[in-house]
């Protein structure tokens, strides 16, 4: 089991190690992309996501707040509760390494950092290329567990990779995808994983 929050009885979520190993992709060979994608997909299984959800809920309750930025070894984690609809703009997320959203009908605009969204009818859209769960010279993922979601990108994105590793997983809901080209697990010199179980 994995935990992104320190001081937990569970093992720490080692995404830092994964991202650090892939910072200089000019030196990384293709077989390491495969290894990284295997680590990422095994870490982001349903059991571990449930653990992350409970820890995030506990954190917000302990801090008595609806939103909290938590410092971890691999960067700042933004945690938002389920009682609000949130707009996420990439330009406002400079210091954030991961979004954990527990619910609400959220809007993600041009976001290109890892996202775990647990529920809500969310809108993911971008007028930029290679965003929304796109691994572009790095590792990226987008996990949405529930809701009727809409994904709209231009070129590249929604679980596609450009010399990187991407992991996209939408577990439930009546989802819609719109893309001009190079989307839905397209890969150029990397590894892309796309799963829609609805």
ROSE-4610 file (N, C-alpha, C; in Angstrom, 1 decimal, always signed):
// ROSE-4610
residu = [X/X/X/X/X/X/X/X/X/X/X/X/X/X/X/X/X/X/X/X/X/X/X/X/X/X/X/X/X/X/X/X/X/X/X/X/X/X/X/X/X/X/X/X/X/X/X/X/X/X/X/X/X/X/X/X/X/X/X/X/X/X/X/X/X/X/X/X/X/X/X/X/X/X/X/X/X/X/X/X/X/X/X/X/X/X/X/X/X/X/X/X/X/X/X/X/X/X/X/X/X/X/X/X/X/X/X/X/X/X/X/X/X/X/X/X/X/X/X/X/X/X/X/X/X/X/X/X/X/X/X/X/X/X/X/X/X/X/X/X/X/X/X/X/X/X/X/X/X/X/X/X/X/X/X/X/X/X/X/X/X/X/X/X/X/X/X/X/X/X/X/X/X/X/X/X/X/X/X/X/X/X/X/X/X/X/X/X/X/X/X/X/X/X/X/X/X/X/X/X/X/X/X/X/X/X/X/X/X/X/X/X/X/X/X/X/X/X/X/X/X/X/X/X/X/X/X/X/X/X/X/X/X/X/X/X/X/X/X/X/X/X/X/X/X/X/X/X/X/X/X/X/X/X/X/X/X/X/X/X/X/X/X/X/X/X/X/X/X/X/X/X/X/X/X/X/X/X/X/X/X/X/X/X/X/X/X/X/X/X/X/X/X/X/X/X/X/X/X/X/X/X/X/X/X/X/X/X/X/X/X/X/X/X/X/X/X/X/X/X/X/X/X/X/X/X/X/X/X/X/X/X/X/X/X/X/X/X/X/X/X/X/X/X/X/X/X/X/X/X/X/X/X/X/X/X/X/X/X/X/X/X/X/X/X/X/X/X/X/X/X/X/X/X/X/X/X/X/X/X/X/X/X/X/X/X/X/X/X/X/X/X/X/X/X/X/X/X/X/X/X/X/X/X/X/X/X/X/X/X/X/X/X/X/X/X/X/X/X/X/X/X/X/X/X/X/X/X/X/X/X/X/X/X/X/X/X/X/X/X/X/X/X/X/X/X/X/X/X/X/X/X/X/X/X/X/X/X/X/X/X/X/X/X/X/X/X/X/X/X/X/X/X/X/X/X/X/X/X/X/X/X/X/X/X/X/X/X/X/X/X/X/X/X/X/X/X/X/X/X/X/X/X/X/X/X/X/X/X/X/X/X/X/X/X/X/X/X/X/X/X/X/X/X/X/X/X/X/X/X/X/X/X/X/X/X/X/X/X/X/X/X/X/X/X/X/X/X/X/X/X/X/X/X/X/X/X/X/X/X/X/X/X/X/X/X/X/X/X/X/X/X/X/X/X/X/X/X/X/X/X/X/X/X/X/X/X/X/X/X/X/X/X/X]
num = [1/1/1/2/2/2/3/3/3/4/4/4/5/5/5/6/6/6/7/7/7/8/8/8/9/9/9/10/10/10/11/11/11/12/12/12/13/13/13/14/14/14/15/15/15/16/16/16/17/17/17/18/18/18/19/19/19/20/20/20/21/21/21/22/22/22/23/23/23/24/24/24/25/25/25/26/26/26/27/27/27/28/28/28/29/29/29/30/30/30/31/31/31/32/32/32/33/33/33/34/34/34/35/35/35/36/36/36/37/37/37/38/38/38/39/39/39/40/40/40/41/41/41/42/42/42/43/43/43/44/44/44/45/45/45/46/46/46/47/47/47/48/48/48/49/49/49/50/50/50/51/51/51/52/52/52/53/53/53/54/54/54/55/55/55/56/56/56/57/57/57/58/58/58/59/59/59/60/60/60/61/61/61/62/62/62/63/63/63/64/64/64/65/65/65/66/66/66/67/67/67/68/68/68/69/69/69/70/70/70/71/71/71/72/72/72/73/73/73/74/74/74/75/75/75/76/76/76/77/77/77/78/78/78/79/79/79/80/80/80/81/81/81/82/82/82/83/83/83/84/84/84/85/85/85/86/86/86/87/87/87/88/88/88/89/89/89/90/90/90/91/91/91/92/92/92/93/93/93/94/94/94/95/95/95/96/96/96/97/97/97/98/98/98/99/99/99/100/100/100/101/101/101/102/102/102/103/103/103/104/104/104/105/105/105/106/106/106/107/107/107/108/108/108/109/109/109/110/110/110/111/111/111/112/112/112/113/113/113/114/114/114/115/115/115/116/116/116/117/117/117/118/118/118/119/119/119/120/120/120/121/121/121/122/122/122/123/123/123/124/124/124/125/125/125/126/126/126/127/127/127/128/128/128/129/129/129/130/130/130/131/131/131/132/132/132/133/133/133/134/134/134/135/135/135/136/136/136/137/137/137/138/138/138/139/139/139/140/140/140/141/141/141/142/142/142/143/143/143/144/144/144/145/145/145/146/146/146/147/147/147/148/148/148/149/149/149/150/150/150/151/151/151/152/152/152/153/153/153/154/154/154/155/155/155/156/156/156/157/157/157/158/158/158/159/159/159/160/160/160/161/161/161/162/162/162/163/163/163/164/164/164/165/165/165/166/166/166/167/167/167/168/168/168/169/169/169/170/170/170/171/171/171/172/172/172/173/173/173/174/174/174/175/175/175/176/176/176/177/177/177/178/178/178/179/179/179/180/180/180/181/181/181/182/182/182/183/183/183/184/184/184/185/185/185/186/186/186/187/187/187/188/188/188/189/189/189/190/190/190/191/191/191/192/192/192/193/193/193/194/194/194/195/195/195/196/196/196/197/197/197/198/198/198]
x = [+0.8/+0.0/+0.9/+0.3/+1.1/+0.4/+1.2/+0.6/+1.4/+0.8/+1.5/+1.8/+1.1/+1.3/+2.2/+3.2/+4.1/+3.5/+4.2/+3.7/+2.5/+2.4/+1.3/+1.9/+1.0/+1.4/+1.6/+1.1/+1.2/+2.6/+3.0/+4.2/+4.0/+5.1/+5.0/+4.9/+4.1/+3.9/+5.1/+5.8/+7.1/+7.1/+6.2/+6.2/+7.4/+7.9/+9.1/+10.3/+10.5/+11.5/+11.3/+10.1/+9.7/+10.0/+9.5/+9.7/+11.1/+11.9/+13.3/+14.1/+13.7/+14.5/+14.3/+13.2/+12.9/+13.1/+13.8/+14.0/+14.8/+15.9/+16.8/+16.5/+15.5/+15.1/+16.0/+16.9/+17.8/+18.8/+18.9/+19.7/+19.0/+17.7/+16.8/+16.5/+16.7/+16.4/+15.0/+14.5/+13.1/+12.7/+13.6/+13.2/+12.9/+13.5/+13.2/+11.8/+11.3/+10.0/+9.0/+9.3/+8.4/+8.4/+9.5/+9.6/+8.9/+9.1/+8.4/+6.9/+6.4/+4.9/+4.4/+5.2/+4.7/+4.6/+5.6/+5.6/+4.4/+4.2/+3.1/+1.7/+1.5/+0.2/-0.1/+1.0/+0.8/+0.5/+1.2/+0.9/-0.5/-1.0/-2.3/-3.4/-3.4/-4.5/-5.7/-6.8/-8.0/-7.8/-7.1/-6.9/-6.1/-5.0/-4.2/-4.9/-5.7/-6.5/-7.5/-8.1/-9.0/-8.3/-7.1/-6.2/-5.9/-5.5/-5.2/-6.4/-7.6/-8.9/-9.1/-9.0/-9.2/-8.2/-7.0/-5.9/-6.2/-6.6/-6.9/-8.1/-9.1/-10.3/-9.9/-9.1/-8.6/-7.7/-6.9/-6.1/-6.9/-7.9/-8.8/-9.6/-10.0/-10.8/-9.9/-8.6/-7.7/-7.3/-7.1/-6.8/-8.0/-9.2/-10.5/-10.6/-10.4/-10.4/-10.9/-11.4/-11.9/-10.8/-9.7/-8.6/-7.2/-6.3/-5.0/-3.9/-2.7/-1.5/-0.6/-0.2/+0.6/+2.0/+3.0/+4.4/+4.8/+5.3/+5.8/+7.2/+7.8/+9.2/+9.3/+8.2/+8.3/+7.6/+7.1/+6.4/+5.2/+4.5/+3.3/+2.1/+1.3/+0.0/-1.1/-2.0/-3.2/-4.3/-4.9/-6.1/-7.3/-8.4/-9.7/-10.8/-11.7/-12.8/-13.9/-14.9/-15.9/-17.1/-17.1/-18.3/-18.3/-17.2/-17.1/-16.7/-17.2/-16.8/-15.6/-14.5/-13.3/-12.8/-12.3/-11.6/-10.1/-9.5/-8.1/-7.5/-6.6/-6.0/-4.5/-3.9/-2.4/-1.6/-2.0/-1.2/-1.2/-2.2/-2.3/-1.7/-1.1/-0.7/+0.9/+1.6/+3.1/+3.8/+3.4/+4.1/+3.4/+2.5/+1.7/+2.3/+2.5/+3.0/+1.9/+0.9/-0.2/-1.5/-2.6/-3.9/-4.7/-5.2/-6.2/-7.5/-8.5/-9.8/-10.8/-11.5/-12.3/-13.7/-14.1/-15.4/-15.8/-17.0/-17.5/-17.4/-18.1/-18.1/-17.0/-15.8/-14.6/-14.3/-13.5/-13.1/-11.5/-10.9/-9.5/-9.1/-8.4/-8.0/-6.5/-6.1/-4.7/-3.8/-4.4/-3.6/-2.7/-1.4/-0.5/+0.4/-0.3/+0.3/-0.5/+0.0/-0.8/-2.1/-3.2/-4.5/-5.1/-5.6/-6.5/-7.8/-8.9/-10.2/-11.1/-11.8/-12.5/-13.9/-14.6/-16.0/-16.4/-17.5/-18.0/-18.1/-19.0/-19.1/-18.1/-16.9/-15.8/-15.6/-15.0/-14.7/-13.2/-12.5/-11.1/-10.9/-10.3/-10.2/-8.9/-8.4/-7.2/-7.1/-6.6/-6.3/-4.8/-4.1/-2.7/-2.4/-1.2/-0.9/-0.2/-0.4/+0.3/+0.1/-1.2/-1.6/-2.6/-3.1/-4.1/-3.7/-2.8/-2.3/-1.4/-0.7/+0.3/+1.7/+2.4/+3.8/+4.7/+5.2/+6.0/+7.4/+8.3/+9.7/+9.6/+8.6/+8.4/+7.4/+7.0/+5.9/+4.7/+3.5/+2.3/+1.1/+0.1/-1.1/-2.3/-3.4/-4.8/-5.7/-6.2/-7.1/-8.4/-9.5/-10.8/-11.7/-12.2/-12.8/-14.3/-15.0/-16.4/-17.0/-18.1/-18.7/-18.8/-19.7/-19.8/-18.9/-17.8/-16.7/-16.6/-16.1/-15.8/-14.3/-13.7/-12.3/-12.2/-11.6/-11.4/-10.0/-9.2/-7.9/-7.6/-6.5/-6.2/-5.4/-4.1/-3.2/-2.3/-2.4/-1.6/-2.4/-2.4/-3.1/-4.0/-4.6/-5.5/-4.8/-3.7/-3.0/-2.0/-1.5/-0.5/+0.8/+1.9/+3.2/+4.1/+5.0/+6.0/+7.3/+8.1/+9.3/+9.1/+8.0/+7.7/+6.8/+6.2/+5.3/+4.0/+2.9/+1.6/+0.7/-0.2/-1.1/-2.4/-3.5/-4.8/-5.8/-6.6/-7.6/-8.9/-10.0/-11.3/-12.1/-12.5/-13.1/-14.6/-15.4/-16.8/-17.4/-18.6/-19.3/-19.5/-20.4/-20.6/-19.8/-18.6/-17.6/-17.5/-17.1/-17.0/-15.6/-15.0/-13.6/-13.7/-13.0/-12.8/-11.4/-10.8/-9.4/-9.1/-8.3/-7.9/-7.0/-5.9/-5.0/-4.0/-3.4/-2.3/-2.9/-4.0/-4.6/-4.9/-5.4/-5.9/-4.8/-3.7/-2.6/-1.7/-1.7/-0.7/+0.7/+1.7/+3.0/+4.1/+4.9/+6.1/+7.3/+8.0/+9.2/+9.0/+7.9/+7.6/+6.6/+5.9/+4.9/+3.6/+2.5/+1.2/+0.2/-0.5/-1.5/-2.8/-3.8/-5.1/-6.2/-6.9/-8.0/-9.2/-10.3/-11.7/-12.5/-13.0/-13.7/-15.2/-15.7/-17.1/-17.7]
y = [-1.2/+0.0/+1.2/+2.3/+3.6/+4.7/+5.7/+6.8/+8.1/+9.1/+10.3/+11.2/+11.0/+11.9/+11.2/+12.0/+11.5/+11.2/+10.6/+10.2/+9.3/+8.5/+7.5/+6.2/+5.3/+3.9/+3.1/+3.7/+3.0/+3.4/+2.6/+3.0/+4.3/+5.0/+6.3/+6.1/+7.0/+6.9/+7.5/+6.6/+7.0/+7.6/+8.5/+9.1/+10.0/+10.5/+11.4/+10.6/+9.4/+8.6/+8.4/+8.1/+7.9/+9.1/+10.3/+11.5/+11.9/+11.8/+12.1/+11.3/+10.0/+9.1/+9.5/+10.3/+10.6/+12.1/+12.8/+14.2/+14.5/+13.7/+13.9/+12.8/+13.0/+11.9/+11.7/+12.7/+12.4/+11.3/+10.9/+9.8/+8.6/+8.6/+7.5/+6.6/+5.3/+4.4/+4.0/+3.5/+3.1/+2.0/+1.1/+0.1/+0.7/+1.8/+2.4/+3.1/+3.5/+4.0/+2.9/+1.7/+0.6/+0.3/+0.3/+0.1/+1.2/+2.5/+3.6/+3.4/+3.1/+2.9/+1.8/+0.7/-0.4/+0.0/+0.7/+1.2/+2.1/+3.1/+4.0/+3.3/+2.4/+1.8/+0.8/+0.3/-0.6/+0.3/+1.5/+2.3/+2.9/+3.2/+3.9/+2.8/+1.9/+0.9/+1.4/+0.7/+1.2/+1.1/+0.1/+0.0/+1.2/+1.5/+2.6/+4.0/+4.1/+5.3/+5.5/+4.4/+4.5/+5.0/+4.5/+4.9/+6.4/+6.8/+8.2/+9.1/+8.6/+9.4/+9.5/+8.5/+8.5/+9.4/+9.4/+10.2/+11.7/+12.0/+13.4/+13.9/+13.1/+13.5/+13.7/+12.9/+13.0/+14.3/+14.6/+15.8/+17.0/+17.1/+18.3/+18.4/+17.3/+17.4/+17.8/+17.3/+17.7/+19.2/+19.7/+21.1/+22.0/+21.4/+22.1/+23.1/+22.6/+23.5/+22.7/+23.5/+22.9/+22.6/+23.3/+23.2/+23.3/+22.6/+22.6/+22.2/+22.9/+22.5/+21.9/+20.6/+19.8/+19.6/+19.9/+19.7/+18.2/+17.7/+16.3/+16.3/+15.2/+15.1/+15.4/+15.2/+15.4/+16.7/+17.4/+18.7/+18.9/+20.1/+20.4/+19.7/+19.2/+18.5/+19.4/+19.7/+20.5/+19.6/+19.6/+18.8/+19.6/+19.3/+20.0/+19.0/+19.5/+18.6/+18.5/+17.6/+17.3/+18.2/+19.2/+20.1/+21.3/+21.4/+22.6/+22.2/+23.1/+23.0/+23.9/+23.4/+24.1/+24.3/+25.5/+25.8/+25.7/+24.9/+24.7/+25.3/+26.3/+26.9/+26.7/+26.1/+25.8/+27.0/+28.2/+29.4/+29.7/+29.1/+29.4/+28.2/+27.2/+26.0/+25.8/+26.9/+26.9/+26.0/+26.1/+25.4/+24.1/+23.6/+22.4/+21.3/+20.1/+18.9/+17.9/+18.0/+17.0/+17.6/+17.4/+17.8/+16.5/+16.6/+15.6/+16.3/+16.0/+16.6/+15.5/+15.7/+14.7/+14.7/+15.8/+15.8/+17.2/+17.3/+18.5/+18.5/+19.3/+19.4/+20.4/+19.9/+20.8/+21.1/+22.1/+22.6/+22.6/+21.9/+21.9/+22.5/+23.6/+24.3/+24.3/+23.7/+23.6/+23.0/+22.2/+21.6/+20.5/+20.6/+19.6/+19.1/+18.9/+18.2/+17.0/+16.0/+14.9/+15.3/+14.5/+14.8/+13.5/+13.5/+12.4/+13.1/+12.8/+13.4/+12.3/+12.3/+11.1/+11.1/+12.2/+12.2/+13.5/+13.6/+14.8/+14.8/+15.6/+15.7/+16.8/+16.4/+17.3/+17.7/+18.8/+19.3/+19.5/+18.8/+18.9/+19.5/+20.6/+21.2/+22.0/+22.1/+22.8/+23.3/+24.5/+25.1/+25.0/+24.2/+24.0/+22.5/+22.2/+20.9/+20.1/+18.8/+17.9/+18.3/+18.3/+18.5/+17.5/+17.7/+16.8/+15.3/+15.0/+13.6/+13.2/+14.2/+13.9/+13.9/+12.9/+12.8/+13.4/+14.6/+15.3/+15.5/+14.7/+14.7/+14.5/+13.9/+13.6/+12.5/+12.4/+11.4/+12.2/+11.8/+12.5/+11.5/+11.8/+10.9/+11.7/+11.2/+11.7/+10.6/+10.6/+9.5/+10.2/+9.8/+10.3/+9.0/+8.9/+7.7/+7.7/+8.8/+8.8/+10.1/+10.0/+11.1/+11.1/+11.9/+12.1/+13.2/+12.9/+13.8/+14.2/+15.4/+15.8/+16.2/+15.6/+15.8/+16.5/+17.6/+18.3/+18.9/+18.4/+18.9/+19.2/+19.9/+20.2/+19.0/+19.1/+18.0/+17.5/+16.2/+15.6/+15.8/+14.8/+14.9/+13.7/+13.7/+12.6/+11.3/+11.2/+9.9/+9.7/+10.7/+10.5/+11.0/+10.5/+10.8/+11.3/+12.2/+12.7/+12.6/+11.5/+11.2/+11.2/+10.6/+10.6/+9.4/+9.4/+8.3/+9.0/+8.4/+8.9/+7.8/+8.1/+7.1/+7.8/+7.3/+7.9/+6.8/+7.1/+6.1/+6.8/+6.5/+6.9/+5.7/+5.6/+4.4/+4.3/+5.3/+5.3/+6.5/+6.4/+7.6/+7.5/+8.4/+8.5/+9.6/+9.3/+10.3/+10.6/+11.9/+12.3/+12.8/+12.4/+12.8/+13.5/+14.6/+15.4/+15.8/+15.4/+15.7/+15.8/+16.7/+16.9/+15.8/+15.5/+14.5/+14.2/+13.0/+12.6/+12.5/+11.9/+11.7/+10.3/+10.1/+8.8/+7.7/+7.8/+6.8/+6.9/+8.0/+8.1/+8.3/+7.7/+7.8/+8.0/+9.0/+9.2/+9.1/+8.0/+7.8/+7.7/+7.2/+7.0/+5.9/+5.9/+4.9/+5.6/+5.1/+5.7/+4.6/+4.8/+3.9/+4.6/+4.1/+4.7/+3.6/+3.9/+3.0/+3.8/+3.4/+3.9/+2.7/+2.5/+1.3/+1.4/+2.6/+2.8/+2.2]
z = [+0.0/+0.0/+0.0/-0.5/-0.6/+0.1/+0.6/+1.2/+0.8/+0.3/-0.1/+1.1/+2.2/+3.4/+4.4/+4.9/+5.8/+7.2/+8.1/+9.4/+9.3/+8.3/+8.2/+8.5/+9.0/+9.3/+8.0/+6.9/+5.6/+4.9/+4.0/+3.2/+2.5/+2.3/+1.6/+0.1/-0.5/-1.9/-2.6/-3.4/-3.9/-5.3/-5.5/-6.8/-7.0/-6.0/-6.1/-6.8/-6.3/-6.9/-8.4/-8.8/-10.1/-11.0/-10.5/-11.3/-11.4/-10.3/-10.3/-11.3/-11.4/-12.3/-13.7/-14.0/-15.4/-15.8/-14.9/-15.2/-16.4/-16.6/-17.7/-18.7/-19.5/-20.4/-21.6/-21.8/-22.9/-22.6/-21.3/-20.9/-20.6/-20.8/-20.4/-21.6/-21.5/-22.6/-22.6/-23.7/-23.8/-22.8/-22.5/-21.5/-20.1/-19.8/-18.5/-18.5/-19.7/-19.8/-19.4/-19.9/-19.6/-18.1/-17.5/-16.1/-15.3/-15.7/-15.0/-15.2/-16.3/-16.5/-15.7/-15.5/-14.7/-13.2/-12.8/-11.4/-11.2/-12.1/-12.0/-12.0/-12.9/-13.0/-11.8/-11.2/-10.0/-8.8/-8.7/-7.6/-7.6/-8.8/-8.9/-9.1/-8.2/-8.3/-7.4/-7.5/-6.7/-5.2/-4.7/-3.3/-2.8/-3.5/-3.0/-3.2/-4.2/-4.4/-3.2/-2.8/-1.6/-0.4/-0.2/+0.9/+0.8/-0.4/-0.6/-0.3/-0.7/-0.4/+1.1/+1.8/+3.3/+3.9/+3.5/+4.1/+3.8/+2.6/+2.2/+3.0/+3.1/+4.0/+5.4/+5.9/+7.3/+7.5/+6.5/+6.5/+6.6/+5.7/+5.7/+7.0/+7.5/+8.8/+9.9/+10.0/+11.0/+10.9/+9.7/+9.5/+9.5/+9.6/+9.6/+8.5/+7.2/+6.1/+4.9/+3.8/+2.6/+1.6/+1.8/+0.8/+1.5/+1.1/+1.8/+0.9/+1.0/+0.3/+1.2/+0.9/+1.7/+1.1/+1.8/+1.3/+1.4/+0.3/+0.3/-0.3/-0.3/-0.8/-2.3/-3.1/-4.5/-4.9/-4.0/-4.3/-3.5/-3.8/-3.0/-3.6/-2.7/-3.1/-2.7/-3.7/-3.4/-3.2/-2.0/-1.7/-1.5/-2.2/-2.1/-1.8/-1.0/-0.5/-1.5/-1.1/-2.1/-2.1/-1.2/-1.1/-2.0/-2.9/-3.7/-5.2/-6.1/-7.5/-7.6/-8.2/-8.3/-9.7/-10.0/-11.3/-11.1/-11.9/-11.9/-13.2/-13.0/-14.2/-14.0/-15.1/-15.0/-14.5/-15.0/-14.6/-13.1/-12.4/-11.0/-10.2/-10.8/-10.2/-10.3/-10.3/-10.5/-9.5/-8.2/-7.2/-6.8/-7.6/-7.3/-8.1/-7.5/-8.2/-8.4/-7.6/-7.7/-7.2/-7.9/-7.4/-6.9/-5.7/-5.3/-5.0/-5.8/-5.6/-5.2/-4.1/-3.5/-4.1/-4.8/-5.4/-5.9/-6.4/-7.0/-8.6/-9.2/-10.7/-11.1/-11.3/-11.5/-12.9/-13.1/-14.4/-14.4/-15.3/-15.4/-16.8/-16.8/-18.0/-18.2/-19.3/-19.6/-18.5/-17.7/-16.6/-17.1/-16.7/-17.1/-16.0/-14.8/-13.7/-13.3/-12.6/-12.2/-11.4/-11.8/-11.2/-10.7/-9.5/-9.0/-8.6/-9.3/-9.1/-8.8/-7.6/-7.1/-7.6/-7.8/-8.3/-8.7/-9.5/-10.0/-11.5/-12.1/-13.6/-14.0/-14.3/-14.5/-16.0/-16.2/-17.6/-17.6/-18.5/-18.7/-20.2/-20.3/-21.6/-21.7/-23.0/-23.2/-24.6/-24.8/-26.1/-26.4/-25.5/-25.7/-26.1/-26.6/-27.0/-25.8/-25.8/-24.9/-23.4/-23.0/-21.6/-21.2/-20.0/-19.4/-19.5/-18.5/-18.4/-19.5/-20.1/-21.1/-20.6/-20.8/-20.4/-21.5/-21.3/-22.3/-21.7/-22.0/-21.4/-19.9/-19.4/-18.0/-17.8/-16.5/-16.2/-15.7/-16.2/-15.9/-15.8/-15.1/-15.0/-14.7/-15.1/-14.9/-14.5/-13.3/-12.8/-12.4/-13.0/-12.6/-12.3/-11.1/-10.6/-10.9/-11.0/-11.1/-11.7/-12.4/-13.0/-14.5/-15.0/-16.5/-16.9/-17.4/-17.6/-19.1/-19.4/-20.8/-20.9/-21.9/-22.2/-23.6/-23.6/-24.9/-25.0/-26.0/-26.2/-27.7/-27.9/-29.3/-29.9/-29.8/-30.3/-29.1/-28.9/-27.8/-26.5/-25.7/-24.4/-24.2/-23.0/-22.6/-22.7/-21.9/-21.8/-23.0/-23.6/-24.7/-24.2/-24.9/-24.4/-25.6/-25.2/-26.2/-25.4/-25.7/-25.0/-23.5/-23.0/-21.6/-21.3/-20.1/-19.7/-19.3/-19.8/-19.4/-19.0/-18.0/-17.5/-17.3/-18.0/-18.0/-17.6/-16.6/-16.1/-15.7/-16.4/-16.0/-15.7/-14.4/-13.9/-14.2/-14.1/-14.2/-14.9/-15.5/-16.0/-17.5/-18.0/-19.4/-19.9/-20.4/-20.7/-22.2/-22.5/-23.9/-24.1/-25.3/-25.6/-27.0/-27.0/-28.2/-28.4/-29.6/-29.8/-31.3/-31.6/-33.0/-33.5/-32.8/-33.2/-32.0/-32.2/-31.2/-29.8/-29.6/-28.3/-28.0/-26.8/-26.4/-26.6/-25.8/-25.8/-27.0/-27.7/-28.8/-28.1/-28.6/-28.0/-29.1/-28.8/-29.7/-28.8/-28.9/-28.1/-26.6/-26.2/-24.8/-24.6/-23.4/-23.1/-22.7/-23.3/-22.9/-22.5/-21.4/-20.9/-20.8/-21.5/-21.5/-21.1/-20.1/-19.6/-19.3/-20.0/-19.7/-19.4/-18.2/-17.8/-17.8/-18.2/-18.2/-19.4]
